Each structure stands twice: as structure tokens, then as C-alpha cells.
Amino acid sequence: MSDCVYADPLCPAELERGEKVEKVVDIYDSVDVVKVHDPDAETEDPDTKRNLQDHYTGNTTWCRCYSVTVVCLVVLCVFLLTAITVLWIKFNNVNTENSQLHSRFTNLTIQRDMLQRDTTEIQRFSILGWRFYNSSLYYISAEKKDWNQSRDDCREKGADLVIINSREEQEFIKRMYDRAAWVGLSDRDTEGEWKWVDGTPLTTAYWNKGEPNSNGDEDCAVMSYVNNPVENWADFHCNNKFTWICERRIFS
């Protein structure tokens, strides 16, 4: 071995030992390299960590702001929708009230015009000798005719033979005229079924005692036949001649 060292510096034994040393050195170098590049062994950069924290914090803050904004918008929309609904209801109510007021105004205008017309008509007929009571005008003829002729005369005047609907009206006519006069009552269509000239059946009657008796086909009624203030009706033959009382209704 010493011979090899002194005789030949590049002897195989020395070469082999040198190679082993180099391999050991290479192994340690590799281990150091592995240690340097080990992710678990590396220390995290503080700036990088702070940047990441800022990034996550910024994202969280933005998400919260976005959520708050969405909630505010939803609340605002609900408020606006409620306000619009309330205003629409009030608008409809105002329109309804305006329509009702307009209708009332129109009705009042019509009633005013009718009242003026009726007042003018009352004045005109009063000049012609008609008498006003309650809601009707009454006219008493100065001549005598049978029942049919008397009714025709009333119709020509825009009226008809009087229809007596109450005791008060009966008493008023008696005070106005206390002589026998035709009224608009007959049973000419069916014997015993007394009807007024407007076709309504007789419900309240003011017959004198013993009337109607239909003596000799008496189908038409006369009032004030006797001096009783209320019960003074009698039936007569329609061809008899009496004065008559016309009635013209003003207020319906």
C-alpha cells in the first residue's frame, strides 16, 4: 500500500477512497439542498402574510357592504310599493267621492229645475182656477156632464178624474166643493170590483150608508152626495149628469 502511495499517486486504492469522500460530500450537499427547498422548513414572508390578510379582510368588508346595500334596496322597494299602494287607494277614494258629489250635484240640479217648473206650473194653473193641495192640482167644473164626458174634459186639460187616496184628501175636497161631483171611480168592467181610473183597486172607501147599491146598473161614483164631511159617496148610472173634479199630479 505504501508502495502504491509513493510509487504512483493515482493508485487505485487512493482513487477509491477519494471517490468515497466525494460521494459523502455530495450526499451532504444534497441534504442541504433538500433542507433549503423544504416548504415546511421555510419561514413565511411577513409582508406576504399581511397582504393575504388584507385581501381576505377587504373581501369580507365588501361582502358585508353589498349585503347591507341589498337589504336597504329591498326595504326601500317595499316602502315605495306600500306608499304607491296607499296613494292609489286614496286616489281611487277621491275619484269615487268626486263621482258621488258630481252625481249629487246633478240630481240636485235636476230637482231644482223640476221644482222651478212645478212652481211655474202651479202659478199658471192657479190663474185658471185650479186649487193646489199636497202634491196635486184640483179643478172643479162649472157645468154638468156624464161620467165619460167629464173624464174626457179632464184628459183634455192634462189631468184625469180625481183619485182619493186618504181621509185628509177626502176632507179637503169636501171643504173645497160640497156638491155632488163625479170622481174617478167605477165598477163598469166587473160588477162589484171598484177601480180608480188609473187601474188601482179601491182599498179605502167613504161610501154613504147603504152605498153602493147598484140600483139600476149604477157603475160610477159621485162624492158629496150627502152632507156628511167624510162618508158621502154614492153610486149612480154613468149617464147621469153631474159636475166633476179633475186632478193633475205635480210631484210624483
Number of C-alpha atoms within 10 A of each C-alpha: 9 7 9 13 13 10 10 11 12 12 14 12 13 15 12 11 11 12 12 12 12 11 12 12 12 12 12 12 12 12 12 12 11 12 13 12 11 10 10 9 10 10 7 10 8 9 9 10 11 11 11 12 12 12 12 12 12 12 12 12 12 12 12 12 12 12 12 12 12 12 12 12 12 12 12 12 12 12 12 12 12 12 12 12 12 12 12 12 12 12 12 12 12 12 12 12 12 12 12 12 12 12 12 12 12 12 12 12 12 12 12 12 12 14 14 12 13 14 13 12 13 18 13 12 17 15 9 10 13 19 17 18 13 10 10 18 22 23 23 19 17 9 10 15 19 17 28 15 15 25 23 14 17 21 15 9 13 12 20 24 27 25 21 20 12 12 14 12 15 21 16 14 22 19 12 12 14 16 16 21 23 33 26 24 26 25 19 15 10 10 12 13 12 21 20 18 16 11 9 11 14 15 8 10 16 18 19 19 11 7 15 17 14 16 11 8 14 20 26 26 26 25 28 24 19 15 13 15 15 21 20 22 24 25 24 22 17 21 14 13 18 20 19 29 26 26 25 22 16 18 11 5
